[in-house]
């Protein structure tokens, strides 16, 4: 069985996320970058569905980026069984003027 790599780069969206008061009041821009390894078989990895899954997860209004990543760690393997590894990085692009803040998580089956 062959293993392939899928990358989702610079997926931008706005959501309510964070623990500071102003973060809970106004949506902020998040950038998601991810890499997935998957086993290629008759069951393909539909990256359109994966992208939708990633975006719809943020309807849950996570308190932190870490909580969002834990959600992905628990739910991607259940929903996309041919994914064997992923690395997801979430970046807050507007929280500070002088830097970009990112948190990431790796998962390996």
C-alpha positions as CSV (number, residue, x, y, z in Angstrom):
1,X,0.0,0.0,0.0
2,X,1.4,3.4,-0.9
3,X,1.4,6.4,1.4
4,X,0.9,9.9,0.2
5,X,1.3,13.3,1.7
6,X,-1.4,16.0,1.5
7,X,-0.8,19.6,2.5
8,X,-3.3,22.2,3.3
9,X,-1.6,25.6,3.3
10,X,-2.7,29.0,4.5
11,X,-6.3,28.1,5.1
12,X,-7.7,31.4,6.6
13,X,-10.9,31.9,8.5
14,X,-12.3,34.0,11.3
15,X,-13.6,32.6,14.6
16,X,-14.1,33.4,18.3
17,X,-11.1,31.8,20.1
18,X,-9.0,32.8,23.1
19,X,-9.2,33.4,26.8
20,X,-8.8,37.2,26.8
21,X,-12.0,39.3,27.1
22,X,-11.6,41.0,23.7
23,X,-10.9,37.6,22.0
24,X,-14.4,36.4,23.2
25,X,-16.1,39.4,21.8
26,X,-14.8,39.7,18.2
27,X,-13.8,37.1,15.6
28,X,-10.1,37.0,14.8
29,X,-8.3,35.7,11.8
30,X,-6.7,32.2,12.2
31,X,-4.4,30.5,9.6
32,X,-4.3,26.8,9.5
33,X,-1.4,24.8,8.0
34,X,-1.5,21.1,8.0
35,X,0.2,18.0,6.6
36,X,-1.4,14.6,6.4
37,X,0.1,11.2,5.5
38,X,-2.5,8.7,4.3
39,X,-2.6,5.3,2.9
40,X,-3.8,5.2,-0.7
41,X,-6.3,2.5,-1.4
42,X,-9.7,2.2,-3.1
43,X,-11.0,4.5,-0.4
44,X,-9.5,7.9,-1.4
45,X,-8.9,10.8,1.0
46,X,-11.4,13.4,-0.1
47,X,-9.5,16.6,0.7
48,X,-12.6,18.7,0.1
49,X,-14.3,16.9,3.0
50,X,-11.2,17.2,5.1
51,X,-11.1,20.9,4.6
52,X,-14.8,21.3,5.4
53,X,-14.3,19.2,8.6
54,X,-11.4,21.4,9.7
55,X,-13.4,24.6,9.1
56,X,-16.6,23.3,10.7
57,X,-14.8,22.3,13.9
58,X,-14.4,26.0,14.7
59,X,-18.1,26.5,14.9
60,X,-17.6,25.0,18.4
61,X,-16.0,28.2,19.6
62,X,-13.0,26.6,21.4
63,X,-11.5,28.5,24.3
64,X,-7.9,27.9,23.1
65,X,-5.9,26.8,20.1
66,X,-4.8,23.9,22.2
67,X,-8.4,22.7,22.7
68,X,-9.0,22.9,19.0
69,X,-5.9,20.7,18.3
70,X,-7.0,18.2,20.9
71,X,-10.4,18.0,19.2
72,X,-8.6,17.3,15.9
73,X,-6.4,14.6,17.6
74,X,-9.5,12.8,18.8
75,X,-11.8,13.2,15.7
76,X,-9.6,13.1,12.6
77,X,-8.6,9.4,13.1
78,X,-12.3,8.5,13.6
79,X,-13.5,10.4,10.6
80,X,-10.6,9.8,8.2
81,X,-9.5,6.3,8.8
82,X,-6.8,6.2,6.1
83,X,-4.8,9.1,7.7
84,X,-1.8,7.7,9.5
85,X,-0.1,10.9,10.6
86,X,-0.9,14.6,10.7
87,X,0.7,17.8,11.9
88,X,-1.6,20.8,12.3
89,X,-0.4,24.4,13.1
90,X,-2.9,27.1,14.1
91,X,-1.7,30.7,14.0
92,X,-3.3,33.9,15.4
93,X,-2.4,36.6,12.9
94,X,-3.6,39.6,14.8
95,X,-3.1,39.0,18.5
96,X,0.2,40.9,18.5
97,X,1.6,43.5,16.1
98,X,5.2,42.4,16.3
99,X,4.9,38.6,15.9
100,X,2.8,35.7,14.8
101,X,1.7,33.2,17.5
102,X,1.3,29.6,16.5
103,X,0.5,26.3,18.3
104,X,0.9,22.9,16.7
105,X,0.3,19.3,17.3
106,X,1.4,16.0,15.7
107,X,-0.5,12.8,15.7
108,X,0.8,9.4,14.6
109,X,-1.3,6.2,14.5
